[in-house]
Amino acid sequence: MDKSFETKTSPQTIAGPFSTDDRVRRGPSGSSGPGTRWELNLLGCWMLTADGQPALTGVRQQRLITTLAIGGDRSRSALASLLWPQTRSALALANLRAAVFRVGGDQPGLVESHGTMLGLSASVETDLARVRGLIHEVKQGVRVPTSREIDALLRADLLLGWYEDWVLFEQDRLLQDRVAALECAAEHCLKIGDLDRAIVAAEGAAALEPLREAPHRTIVRAHLAAGRRQEAARRARHFEATIRAQLGTAPGPRFTNLLNAGP
């Protein structure tokens, strides 16, 4: 282990942007180490468990763990500048050493050092990784999501209540990936004639991005394919009115021609 992490640093002397109490609070298990089964939840509210028991962690440590979970292994300098962007380099690195020292003391084995790089243990499983895997398979066309998986994509909001710039960027990137996966699923279901599931997936994408035209086109096409022309017209009129009210413009010709062209 990097000897710099063995230097005890008083938390009162470390300055940084996270003013919330940074003390590490031990979970009920009281210890962890090699062989520990870690589960990190990043969708919705943040939670870390060790062998099924909550591992309550201070704010700085949460940010460190989360950065490594989202972006993979990173250099110490990159982590310090990302987590403390308004802090001098030497002080940001000191903040990082303090955070790593605390994680290592309370959750040994969770964060690993590889030369100049830091990363999470390979035993850490995350809900984000599972959703990313689902998104990849759906976008590649090798998997058609079930209704339950469509609902999971709809609800997979990353780190609710976190507002740092780097988090907002990751939230938006995941949102766009979720929308793209739902659109791919809707289009595939429409092609194979699974019209109800096509509508569910497209409505999910439309719920995430209400002004995006593509999912609304799929909804109208699916209703037309099902012979529900009146419902298709109603949905088309509703979206056109929404676009005009919100953006002051009309949908593109690919949308407006749907009722004439059919599915």
Backbone as CSV, one residue per row, in Angstrom:
resi,resn,N_x,N_y,N_z,CA_x,CA_y,CA_z,C_x,C_y,C_z
1,MET,0.839,-1.204,0.000,0.000,0.000,0.000,0.868,1.244,0.000
2,ASP,0.469,2.278,-0.664,1.200,3.531,-0.723,1.397,4.063,0.684
3,LYS,2.664,4.310,1.111,2.948,4.766,2.457,2.325,6.113,2.759
4,SER,2.073,6.915,1.722,1.473,8.233,1.972,0.100,8.110,2.574
5,PHE,-0.570,6.962,2.382,-1.898,6.789,2.942,-1.830,6.418,4.417
6,GLU,-0.614,6.116,4.932,-0.485,5.718,6.319,-0.252,6.906,7.235
7,THR,-0.126,8.074,6.649,0.073,9.277,7.440,-1.240,9.726,8.038
8,LYS,-1.291,9.816,9.350,-2.522,10.230,10.003,-2.716,11.723,9.815
9,THR,-3.888,12.092,9.367,-4.181,13.499,9.091,-5.403,13.906,9.885
10,SER,-5.289,14.971,10.651,-6.409,15.425,11.447,-7.488,15.980,10.547
11,PRO,-8.740,15.505,10.661,-9.789,15.982,9.760,-10.067,17.456,9.928
12,GLN,-9.738,18.000,11.108,-10.014,19.425,11.311,-9.078,20.309,10.506
13,THR,-7.922,19.759,10.051,-6.959,20.585,9.331,-7.126,20.516,7.829
14,ILE,-8.051,19.672,7.361,-8.232,19.497,5.921,-9.369,20.374,5.454
15,ALA,-9.079,21.271,4.534,-10.117,22.154,4.001,-10.574,21.629,2.670
16,GLY,-11.839,21.875,2.346,-12.364,21.442,1.058,-13.801,21.877,0.911
17,PRO,-14.420,21.542,-0.217,-15.763,22.020,-0.516,-16.859,21.294,0.229
18,PHE,-16.535,20.174,0.881,-17.582,19.405,1.540,-17.608,19.769,3.014
19,SER,-18.517,20.647,3.395,-18.541,21.130,4.768,-19.329,20.227,5.695
20,THR,-20.081,19.265,5.144,-20.850,18.342,5.960,-19.907,17.503,6.804
21,ASP,-20.359,17.047,7.963,-19.566,16.208,8.845,-18.976,15.041,8.070
22,ASP,-17.638,14.968,8.016,-16.968,13.952,7.220,-16.524,12.753,8.045
23,ARG,-16.913,12.668,9.288,-16.477,11.533,10.083,-17.036,10.240,9.521
24,VAL,-16.209,9.206,9.533,-16.648,7.899,9.075,-17.418,7.234,10.203
25,ARG,-18.618,6.779,9.888,-19.459,6.113,10.877,-19.499,4.638,10.547
26,ARG,-19.065,3.806,11.459,-18.958,2.384,11.187,-20.338,1.752,11.105
27,GLY,-20.470,0.800,10.181,-21.707,0.056,10.046,-21.824,-0.987,11.124
28,PRO,-22.973,-1.699,11.192,-23.222,-2.661,12.240,-22.194,-3.782,12.291
29,SER,-21.613,-4.151,11.133,-20.672,-5.258,11.135,-19.373,-4.904,11.833
30,GLY,-19.020,-3.603,11.828,-17.856,-3.134,12.548,-16.533,-3.385,11.863
31,SER,-16.474,-4.235,10.854,-15.207,-4.517,10.199,-15.458,-5.041,8.801
32,SER,-14.415,-4.948,7.987,-14.476,-5.494,6.643,-13.053,-5.770,6.219
33,GLY,-12.892,-6.468,5.122,-11.553,-6.785,4.671,-11.597,-7.702,3.474
34,PRO,-10.495,-8.412,3.223,-10.468,-9.336,2.090,-11.616,-10.326,2.153
35,GLY,-12.250,-10.546,1.026,-13.379,-11.460,0.987,-14.716,-10.810,1.245
36,THR,-14.707,-9.516,1.587,-15.959,-8.808,1.824,-16.732,-8.650,0.520
37,ARG,-18.028,-8.856,0.586,-18.900,-8.667,-0.580,-19.507,-7.278,-0.488
38,TRP,-19.093,-6.414,-1.395,-19.549,-5.025,-1.392,-20.682,-4.845,-2.394
39,GLU,-21.671,-4.054,-2.014,-22.743,-3.656,-2.924,-22.915,-2.141,-2.793
40,LEU,-22.765,-1.444,-3.924,-22.874,0.011,-3.934,-24.059,0.421,-4.786
41,ASN,-25.000,1.120,-4.179,-26.169,1.636,-4.890,-25.948,3.111,-5.204
42,LEU,-25.990,3.431,-6.487,-25.833,4.810,-6.948,-27.103,5.352,-7.586
43,LEU,-28.051,4.482,-7.857,-29.310,4.896,-8.472,-30.302,5.222,-7.365
44,GLY,-30.852,6.425,-7.430,-31.674,6.879,-6.323,-30.775,7.407,-5.227
45,CYS,-30.877,6.837,-4.045,-30.076,7.282,-2.912,-28.818,6.428,-2.766
46,TRP,-27.743,7.064,-2.376,-26.450,6.398,-2.215,-26.482,5.453,-1.018
47,MET,-25.983,4.239,-1.225,-25.859,3.299,-0.119,-24.750,2.303,-0.408
48,LEU,-23.937,2.035,0.609,-22.892,1.029,0.531,-23.165,-0.031,1.582
49,THR,-23.116,-1.293,1.186,-23.259,-2.378,2.151,-22.043,-3.301,2.042
50,ALA,-21.670,-3.871,3.180,-20.584,-4.838,3.261,-21.171,-6.130,3.816
51,ASP,-21.163,-7.177,3.006,-21.770,-8.456,3.388,-23.211,-8.269,3.858
52,GLY,-23.931,-7.387,3.156,-25.343,-7.182,3.432,-25.644,-6.209,4.547
53,GLN,-24.631,-5.677,5.210,-24.836,-4.737,6.310,-24.464,-3.327,5.871
54,PRO,-25.259,-2.313,6.254,-24.935,-0.942,5.862,-23.552,-0.534,6.346
55,ALA,-22.798,0.102,5.460,-21.483,0.634,5.792,-21.558,2.144,5.662
56,LEU,-21.984,2.799,6.714,-22.220,4.235,6.662,-20.891,4.974,6.543
57,THR,-20.848,5.919,5.619,-19.595,6.550,5.220,-19.771,8.057,5.120
58,GLY,-18.741,8.808,5.507,-18.790,10.259,5.443,-18.869,10.798,4.027
59,VAL,-19.178,12.070,3.917,-19.456,12.684,2.615,-18.246,12.650,1.694
60,ARG,-17.062,13.004,2.208,-15.879,12.989,1.341,-15.611,11.585,0.808
61,GLN,-15.739,10.619,1.684,-15.487,9.245,1.274,-16.520,8.777,0.256
62,GLN,-17.757,9.196,0.414,-18.792,8.855,-0.568,-18.409,9.383,-1.944
63,ARG,-17.930,10.626,-2.014,-17.560,11.222,-3.303,-16.391,10.466,-3.937
64,LEU,-15.416,10.092,-3.125,-14.276,9.331,-3.641,-14.729,7.983,-4.193
65,ILE,-15.484,7.251,-3.410,-15.954,5.923,-3.814,-16.802,6.026,-5.078
66,THR,-17.671,7.030,-5.124,-18.567,7.197,-6.265,-17.812,7.511,-7.545
67,THR,-16.813,8.387,-7.446,-16.021,8.731,-8.622,-15.348,7.500,-9.210
68,LEU,-14.802,6.646,-8.351,-14.150,5.430,-8.818,-15.156,4.434,-9.378
69,ALA,-16.346,4.392,-8.794,-17.375,3.468,-9.289,-17.876,3.881,-10.664
70,ILE,-18.008,5.172,-10.907,-18.537,5.652,-12.183,-17.470,5.639,-13.274
71,GLY,-16.285,6.118,-12.948,-15.270,6.320,-13.972,-14.146,5.305,-13.996
72,GLY,-14.149,4.363,-13.050,-13.079,3.386,-13.009,-11.821,3.949,-12.379
73,ASP,-10.719,3.221,-12.524,-9.450,3.636,-11.922,-9.048,5.018,-12.418
74,ARG,-8.533,5.816,-11.484,-8.074,7.167,-11.825,-6.787,7.466,-11.086
75,SER,-6.022,8.392,-11.624,-4.809,8.823,-10.940,-5.195,9.698,-9.750
76,ARG,-4.289,9.762,-8.785,-4.551,10.604,-7.612,-4.735,12.068,-8.001
77,SER,-3.909,12.546,-8.923,-4.018,13.954,-9.315,-5.351,14.241,-9.994
78,ALA,-5.816,13.309,-10.845,-7.105,13.510,-11.510,-8.236,13.514,-10.498
79,LEU,-8.186,12.606,-9.528,-9.218,12.556,-8.506,-9.230,13.833,-7.676
80,ALA,-8.067,14.288,-7.285,-7.997,15.480,-6.450,-8.565,16.700,-7.166
81,SER,-8.204,16.876,-8.440,-8.693,18.048,-9.182,-10.189,17.939,-9.473
82,LEU,-10.700,16.718,-9.631,-12.130,16.545,-9.889,-12.955,16.805,-8.641
83,LEU,-12.507,16.287,-7.510,-13.296,16.379,-6.282,-13.125,17.719,-5.575
84,TRP,-11.978,18.391,-5.763,-11.731,19.691,-5.135,-11.249,20.675,-6.198
85,PRO,-12.106,21.026,-7.144,-11.672,21.829,-8.295,-11.273,23.264,-7.935
86,GLN,-11.760,23.788,-6.817,-11.465,25.168,-6.444,-10.356,25.256,-5.405
87,THR,-9.667,24.150,-5.174,-8.651,24.081,-4.127,-7.272,23.932,-4.750
88,ARG,-6.263,24.564,-4.110,-4.892,24.425,-4.594,-4.503,22.953,-4.678
89,SER,-3.650,22.629,-5.630,-3.302,21.241,-5.922,-2.781,20.506,-4.697
90,ALA,-1.858,21.135,-3.943,-1.278,20.459,-2.780,-2.343,20.159,-1.733
91,LEU,-3.246,21.114,-1.517,-4.293,20.910,-0.523,-5.319,19.900,-1.004
92,ALA,-5.638,19.910,-2.310,-6.564,18.917,-2.851,-6.005,17.508,-2.691
93,LEU,-4.720,17.342,-2.930,-4.098,16.035,-2.745,-4.102,15.627,-1.282
94,ALA,-3.932,16.589,-0.373,-4.006,16.294,1.054,-5.415,15.846,1.431
95,ASN,-6.415,16.508,0.866,-7.808,16.094,1.091,-8.022,14.657,0.627
96,LEU,-7.463,14.345,-0.549,-7.607,12.997,-1.089,-6.930,11.972,-0.179
97,ARG,-5.721,12.268,0.283,-5.047,11.335,1.177,-5.860,11.085,2.434
98,ALA,-6.481,12.151,2.960,-7.301,11.992,4.154,-8.511,11.105,3.878
99,ALA,-9.154,11.319,2.721,-10.331,10.513,2.385,-9.958,9.051,2.195
100,VAL,-8.850,8.792,1.496,-8.410,7.411,1.278,-8.033,6.762,2.598
101,PHE,-7.346,7.500,3.474,-6.958,6.973,4.774,-8.194,6.576,5.582
102,ARG,-9.220,7.388,5.537,-10.428,7.097,6.288,-11.154,5.872,5.741
103,VAL,-11.262,5.806,4.406,-11.896,4.631,3.810,-11.102,3.380,4.148
104,GLY,-9.774,3.468,4.045,-8.946,2.309,4.346,-9.051,1.858,5.780
105,GLY,-9.248,2.820,6.691,-9.374,2.459,8.093,-10.713,1.846,8.435
106,ASP,-11.751,2.343,7.809,-13.091,1.882,8.163,-13.583,0.749,7.276
107,GLN,-13.186,0.760,6.002,-13.628,-0.268,5.050,-12.400,-0.825,4.333
108,PRO,-11.525,-1.530,5.046,-10.291,-2.016,4.413,-10.580,-2.916,3.222
109,GLY,-9.828,-2.673,2.170,-9.973,-3.475,0.964,-10.925,-2.900,-0.056
110,LEU,-11.696,-1.870,0.294,-12.662,-1.299,-0.644,-11.962,-0.512,-1.742
111,VAL,-11.036,0.372,-1.351,-10.266,1.162,-2.300,-8.864,0.578,-2.381
112,GLU,-8.397,0.345,-3.605,-7.093,-0.263,-3.826,-6.169,0.715,-4.536
113,SER,-4.871,0.616,-4.213,-3.854,1.448,-4.833,-3.064,0.610,-5.828
114,HIS,-2.928,1.144,-7.053,-2.153,0.482,-8.100,-1.147,1.491,-8.637
115,GLY,-0.001,1.591,-7.992,0.969,2.592,-8.398,0.416,3.989,-8.159
116,THR,0.315,4.760,-9.241,-0.229,6.113,-9.104,-1.750,6.137,-9.223
117,MET,-2.361,4.977,-9.414,-3.792,4.892,-9.652,-4.526,4.393,-8.408
118,LEU,-5.777,4.829,-8.282,-6.684,4.316,-7.262,-7.882,3.689,-7.956
119,GLY,-8.415,2.626,-7.361,-9.592,1.971,-7.918,-10.344,1.238,-6.838
120,LEU,-11.533,0.775,-7.173,-12.321,-0.019,-6.244,-11.959,-1.488,-6.376
121,SER,-12.166,-2.212,-5.305,-11.966,-3.654,-5.330,-12.843,-4.285,-6.399
122,ALA,-12.332,-5.346,-7.036,-13.107,-6.050,-8.057,-14.343,-6.718,-7.465
123,SER,-14.396,-6.831,-6.136,-15.552,-7.473,-5.502,-16.726,-6.524,-5.312
124,VAL,-16.556,-5.250,-5.685,-17.642,-4.274,-5.547,-18.617,-4.434,-6.703
125,GLU,-19.880,-4.639,-6.394,-20.933,-4.675,-7.400,-21.788,-3.428,-7.267
126,THR,-22.205,-2.873,-8.400,-23.013,-1.652,-8.376,-24.266,-1.817,-9.221
127,ASP,-25.333,-1.161,-8.790,-26.553,-1.158,-9.595,-26.340,-0.388,-10.891
128,LEU,-25.446,0.600,-10.876,-25.153,1.358,-12.093,-24.542,0.457,-13.156
129,ALA,-23.623,-0.417,-12.762,-22.999,-1.322,-13.733,-24.032,-2.247,-14.357
130,ARG,-24.996,-2.686,-13.564,-26.029,-3.574,-14.106,-26.907,-2.835,-15.105
131,VAL,-27.265,-1.604,-14.805,-28.083,-0.820,-15.729,-27.294,-0.499,-16.990
132,ARG,-26.013,-0.167,-16.839,-25.184,0.085,-18.017,-25.108,-1.156,-18.902
133,GLY,-25.009,-2.326,-18.278,-24.978,-3.562,-19.051,-26.264,-3.789,-19.813
134,LEU,-27.386,-3.517,-19.161,-28.686,-3.647,-19.810,-28.800,-2.674,-20.981
135,ILE,-28.396,-1.429,-20.765,-28.451,-0.419,-21.823,-27.621,-0.863,-23.022
136,HIS,-26.422,-1.361,-22.763,-25.539,-1.786,-23.860,-26.179,-2.909,-24.666
137,GLU,-26.728,-3.903,-23.996,-27.328,-5.039,-24.700,-28.554,-4.613,-25.509
138,VAL,-29.353,-3.720,-24.947,-30.535,-3.248,-25.670,-30.133,-2.444,-26.900
139,LYS,-29.156,-1.548,-26.752,-28.726,-0.723,-27.873,-28.041,-1.544,-28.962
140,GLN,-27.407,-2.661,-28.564,-26.776,-3.540,-29.539,-27.776,-4.470,-30.210
141,GLY,-29.007,-4.479,-29.718,-30.040,-5.315,-30.306,-29.976,-6.774,-29.918
142,VAL,-29.205,-7.094,-28.879,-29.091,-8.496,-28.462,-30.048,-8.830,-27.324
143,ARG,-30.791,-7.852,-26.872,-31.714,-8.089,-25.769,-32.924,-7.190,-25.904
144,VAL,-34.094,-7.775,-25.743,-35.336,-7.008,-25.694,-35.748,-6.928,-24.237
145,PRO,-35.797,-5.750,-23.656,-36.082,-5.657,-22.229,-37.500,-6.083,-21.890
146,THR,-37.640,-6.716,-20.746,-38.955,-7.068,-20.237,-39.641,-5.796,-19.732
147,SER,-40.906,-5.915,-19.415,-41.630,-4.759,-18.861,-40.983,-4.294,-17.559
148,ARG,-40.502,-5.244,-16.777,-39.831,-4.889,-15.519,-38.538,-4.143,-15.788
149,GLU,-37.783,-4.575,-16.808,-36.533,-3.889,-17.146,-36.786,-2.518,-17.746
150,ILE,-37.855,-2.379,-18.503,-38.230,-1.056,-19.011,-38.514,-0.118,-17.850
151,ASP,-39.220,-0.617,-16.852,-39.514,0.189,-15.666,-38.231,0.541,-14.923
152,ALA,-37.278,-0.400,-14.862,-35.996,-0.130,-14.199,-35.238,0.972,-14.923
153,LEU,-35.248,0.960,-16.250,-34.595,2.021,-17.015,-35.263,3.370,-16.768
154,LEU,-36.551,3.347,-16.623,-37.292,4.587,-16.391,-36.943,5.191,-15.033
155,ARG,-36.685,4.328,-14.052,-36.470,4.812,-12.683,-35.001,4.932,-12.306
156,ALA,-34.088,4.705,-13.237,-32.658,4.640,-12.911,-32.022,6.025,-12.832
157,ASP,-32.499,6.855,-11.928,-31.940,8.195,-11.754,-30.657,8.108,-10.930
158,LEU,-29.608,8.724,-11.413,-28.302,8.637,-10.784,-28.138,9.692,-9.695
159,LEU,-27.831,9.232,-8.477,-27.417,10.096,-7.372,-28.351,11.283,-7.153
160,LEU,-29.566,10.985,-6.788,-30.534,12.039,-6.500,-30.037,12.935,-5.368
161,GLY,-30.144,14.245,-5.581,-29.729,15.196,-4.556,-28.261,15.579,-4.607
162,TRP,-27.521,15.080,-5.581,-26.112,15.459,-5.754,-26.042,16.490,-6.870
163,TYR,-25.293,17.580,-6.658,-25.322,18.688,-7.613,-23.936,19.172,-8.040
164,GLU,-22.877,18.444,-7.722,-21.567,18.829,-8.224,-21.556,18.753,-9.747
165,ASP,-20.717,19.564,-10.374,-20.702,19.619,-11.841,-20.417,18.260,-12.454
166,TRP,-19.462,17.515,-11.900,-19.110,16.227,-12.488,-20.241,15.223,-12.335
167,VAL,-21.034,15.371,-11.261,-22.189,14.491,-11.071,-23.291,14.847,-12.059
168,LEU,-23.547,16.127,-12.246,-24.573,16.557,-13.197,-24.252,16.058,-14.604
169,PHE,-22.968,16.080,-14.972,-22.559,15.561,-16.279,-22.879,14.078,-16.397
170,GLU,-22.569,13.308,-15.365,-22.829,11.869,-15.400,-24.324,11.572,-15.359
171,GLN,-25.075,12.379,-14.630,-26.531,12.204,-14.603,-27.124,12.383,-15.989
172,ASP,-26.679,13.434,-16.678,-27.219,13.700,-18.015,-26.783,12.616,-18.999
173,ARG,-25.549,12.154,-18.891,-25.088,11.107,-19.799,-25.884,9.818,-19.615
174,LEU,-26.135,9.449,-18.365,-26.925,8.248,-18.129,-28.361,8.443,-18.615
175,LEU,-28.919,9.634,-18.408,-30.274,9.912,-18.891,-30.362,9.713,-20.401
176,GLN,-29.409,10.258,-21.136,-29.431,10.120,-22.591,-29.269,8.666,-23.010
177,ASP,-28.439,7.923,-22.301,-28.277,6.493,-22.609,-29.563,5.724,-22.332
178,ARG,-30.253,6.070,-21.264,-31.519,5.398,-20.940,-32.562,5.686,-22.007
179,VAL,-32.645,6.943,-22.426,-33.608,7.310,-23.468,-33.292,6.560,-24.757
180,ALA,-32.020,6.522,-25.130,-31.627,5.838,-26.364,-31.970,4.346,-26.292
181,ALA,-31.745,3.731,-25.133,-32.059,2.303,-24.990,-33.556,2.058,-25.094
182,LEU,-34.342,2.913,-24.469,-35.795,2.757,-24.531,-36.300,2.963,-25.958
183,GLU,-35.716,3.915,-26.676,-36.105,4.123,-28.073,-35.747,2.911,-28.924
184,CYS,-34.552,2.348,-28.694,-34.151,1.146,-29.446,-35.098,-0.011,-29.161
185,ALA,-35.447,-0.179,-27.891,-36.363,-1.260,-27.522,-37.726,-1.053,-28.160
186,ALA,-38.220,0.187,-28.151,-39.527,0.478,-28.729,-39.530,0.197,-30.228
187,GLU,-38.471,0.611,-30.913,-38.394,0.403,-32.358,-38.319,-1.088,-32.682
188,HIS,-37.542,-1.829,-31.906,-37.424,-3.267,-32.148,-38.762,-3.966,-31.913
189,CYS,-39.430,-3.609,-30.816,-40.727,-4.233,-30.518,-41.757,-3.907,-31.595
190,LEU,-41.689,-2.692,-32.130,-42.606,-2.315,-33.196,-42.357,-3.180,-34.437
191,LYS,-41.089,-3.432,-34.750,-40.757,-4.221,-35.932,-41.216,-5.669,-35.806
192,ILE,-41.157,-6.231,-34.591,-41.533,-7.638,-34.423,-43.012,-7.795,-34.080
193,GLY,-43.736,-6.671,-34.024,-45.168,-6.729,-33.794,-45.598,-6.779,-32.346
194,ASP,-44.659,-6.554,-31.428,-45.004,-6.498,-29.998,-45.410,-5.055,-29.689
195,LEU,-46.619,-4.710,-30.114,-47.025,-3.301,-30.117,-47.216,-2.735,-28.719
196,ASP,-47.772,-3.544,-27.819,-47.991,-3.030,-26.462,-46.666,-2.701,-25.778
197,ARG,-45.688,-3.596,-25.941,-44.396,-3.321,-25.311,-43.693,-2.161,-26.011
198,ALA,-43.899,-2.022,-27.317,-43.321,-0.882,-28.031,-43.859,0.425,-27.456
199,ILE,-45.140,0.460,-27.161,-45.742,1.675,-26.601,-45.216,1.940,-25.207
200,VAL,-45.089,0.890,-24.387,-44.578,1.061,-23.028,-43.158,1.630,-23.057
201,ALA,-42.294,1.071,-23.915,-40.919,1.547,-23.999,-40.860,2.981,-24.524
202,ALA,-41.644,3.280,-25.557,-41.636,4.631,-26.122,-42.191,5.647,-25.132
203,GLU,-43.224,5.264,-24.404,-43.766,6.171,-23.392,-42.751,6.423,-22.279
204,GLY,-41.934,5.402,-21.966,-40.866,5.608,-20.993,-39.862,6.632,-21.471
205,ALA,-39.441,6.506,-22.735,-38.507,7.483,-23.300,-39.124,8.877,-23.329
206,ALA,-40.403,8.952,-23.675,-41.090,10.249,-23.733,-41.233,10.862,-22.340
207,ALA,-41.390,10.019,-21.325,-41.490,10.535,-19.960,-40.167,11.152,-19.512
208,LEU,-39.046,10.573,-19.955,-37.729,11.103,-19.594,-37.381,12.349,-20.393
209,GLU,-37.777,12.381,-21.660,-37.510,13.532,-22.544,-38.806,13.916,-23.251
210,PRO,-39.682,14.680,-22.581,-41.028,14.937,-23.122,-41.057,15.647,-24.470
211,LEU,-40.027,16.415,-24.788,-40.031,17.179,-26.042,-39.257,16.486,-27.159
212,ARG,-38.804,15.297,-26.915,-38.065,14.541,-27.928,-39.062,13.892,-28.881
213,GLU,-38.887,14.106,-30.176,-39.887,13.687,-31.156,-39.915,12.184,-31.395
214,ALA,-38.751,11.539,-31.389,-38.647,10.138,-31.797,-39.577,9.198,-31.029
215,PRO,-39.604,9.235,-29.694,-40.508,8.303,-29.009,-41.979,8.563,-29.299
216,HIS,-42.344,9.811,-29.509,-43.738,10.120,-29.828,-44.095,9.588,-31.224
217,ARG,-43.145,9.624,-32.153,-43.399,9.017,-33.463,-43.680,7.526,-33.313
218,THR,-42.899,6.862,-32.476,-43.091,5.425,-32.282,-44.444,5.129,-31.655
219,ILE,-44.851,5.950,-30.712,-46.160,5.762,-30.072,-47.281,5.850,-31.112
220,VAL,-47.217,6.879,-31.955,-48.248,7.056,-32.978,-48.217,5.880,-33.961
221,ARG,-47.028,5.483,-34.391,-46.910,4.369,-35.336,-47.455,3.073,-34.743
222,ALA,-47.198,2.840,-33.464,-47.672,1.608,-32.831,-49.192,1.587,-32.752
223,HIS,-49.784,2.716,-32.436,-51.261,2.768,-32.392,-51.843,2.575,-33.790
224,LEU,-51.194,3.145,-34.787,-51.668,2.946,-36.156,-51.545,1.474,-36.550
225,ALA,-50.425,0.847,-36.208,-50.231,-0.566,-36.545,-51.251,-1.457,-35.851
226,ALA,-51.715,-1.015,-34.682,-52.714,-1.786,-33.936,-54.136,-1.474,-34.394
227,GLY,-54.277,-0.583,-35.367,-55.600,-0.231,-35.860,-56.318,0.789,-35.019
228,ARG,-55.588,1.438,-34.112,-56.210,2.440,-33.234,-55.937,3.842,-33.795
229,ARG,-56.518,4.128,-34.934,-56.230,5.385,-35.631,-56.694,6.603,-34.819
230,GLN,-57.808,6.474,-34.152,-58.312,7.605,-33.369,-57.354,7.936,-32.222
231,GLU,-56.847,6.902,-31.555,-55.890,7.128,-30.469,-54.579,7.688,-31.021
232,ALA,-54.165,7.196,-32.182,-52.955,7.721,-32.805,-53.094,9.205,-33.109
233,ALA,-54.252,9.586,-33.626,-54.486,11.004,-33.943,-54.502,11.847,-32.673
234,ARG,-55.099,11.298,-31.615,-55.152,12.033,-30.348,-53.751,12.270,-29.803
235,ARG,-52.911,11.214,-29.857,-51.550,11.352,-29.338,-50.730,12.322,-30.197
236,ALA,-50.956,12.290,-31.501,-50.242,13.200,-32.388,-50.630,14.649,-32.114
237,ARG,-51.921,14.890,-31.933,-52.375,16.255,-31.648,-51.812,16.743,-30.311
238,HIS,-51.783,15.872,-29.330,-51.284,16.266,-28.007,-49.810,16.657,-28.080
239,PHE,-49.003,15.854,-28.783,-47.585,16.184,-28.874,-47.371,17.468,-29.671
240,GLU,-48.117,17.642,-30.767,-47.972,18.855,-31.566,-48.320,20.087,-30.747
241,ALA,-49.380,19.996,-29.939,-49.757,21.130,-29.088,-48.684,21.415,-28.042
242,THR,-48.093,20.357,-27.490,-47.040,20.533,-26.489,-45.823,21.218,-27.085
243,ILE,-45.416,20.777,-28.274,-44.256,21.370,-28.937,-44.497,22.842,-29.245
244,ARG,-45.684,23.143,-29.718,-45.991,24.539,-30.053,-45.984,25.406,-28.792
245,ALA,-46.531,24.874,-27.697,-46.595,25.646,-26.466,-45.217,25.831,-25.828
246,GLN,-44.388,24.780,-25.867,-43.098,24.823,-25.179,-41.990,25.432,-26.023
247,LEU,-42.007,25.172,-27.321,-40.893,25.594,-28.176,-41.294,26.612,-29.242
248,GLY,-42.590,26.840,-29.405,-43.045,27.788,-30.404,-42.827,27.325,-31.824
249,THR,-42.786,26.030,-32.031,-42.569,25.477,-33.364,-43.424,24.235,-33.540
250,ALA,-43.371,23.669,-34.736,-44.150,22.463,-35.024,-43.225,21.267,-35.136
251,PRO,-43.738,20.057,-34.934,-42.911,18.872,-35.154,-42.458,18.802,-36.605
252,GLY,-41.438,17.997,-36.856,-40.916,17.853,-38.203,-41.862,17.082,-39.099
253,PRO,-41.601,17.090,-40.410,-42.487,16.416,-41.356,-42.581,14.905,-41.145
254,ARG,-41.530,14.281,-40.621,-41.607,12.842,-40.352,-42.716,12.530,-39.351
255,PHE,-42.969,13.474,-38.461,-44.055,13.279,-37.489,-45.399,13.680,-38.069
256,THR,-45.443,14.836,-38.677,-46.732,15.352,-39.145,-47.315,14.520,-40.283
257,ASN,-46.462,13.793,-41.004,-46.947,12.949,-42.107,-47.361,11.569,-41.686
258,LEU,-47.215,11.243,-40.399,-47.482,9.873,-39.942,-48.917,9.429,-40.223
259,LEU,-49.867,10.297,-39.933,-51.265,9.897,-40.072,-51.653,9.679,-41.527
260,ASN,-50.914,10.329,-42.422,-51.182,10.100,-43.845,-50.469,8.855,-44.373
261,ALA,-49.264,8.617,-43.806,-48.452,7.520,-44.303,-48.780,6.185,-43.658
262,GLY,-49.374,6.217,-42.432,-49.639,4.980,-41.712,-48.395,4.498,-41.007
263,PRO,-48.398,3.242,-40.471,-47.284,2.766,-39.698,-46.064,2.518,-40.534
